[in-house]
Amino acid sequence: MASEVIQDVSMNRFELLVDGEQVGLSDYRIRDDSIVILHTEIDPSRRGEGLGDLLARGMLNLIRADTDHRVVPLCPFMKKWIDEHKDYQDLLTR
């Protein structure tokens, strides 16, 4: 299984691709120096495969590498994910 997370700036979303097929997405908005994560979803037929973890990790790694934005997770999934992964909590206070 080959996976990658890409950013579609025109749609304000990150997408998780598995073997070239979009299986997940996370919508966001840029506000001043923050990126506000609004909604995250995985294709219902693919739930339980750990794809949410791949999407969250890939998205936050891109944000960390490519921006100075502070992450504001309004999406309940992303808020819980960041709470459980201490190595990404610095993104909340940039």
Secondary structure, 3 states (H helix, E strand, C coil): CCEEEEEEHHHCEEEEEECCEEEEEEEEEEECCEEEEEEEEECHHHCCCCHHHHHHHHHHHHHHHHCCCEEEECCHHHHHHHHHCHHHHHHHCC
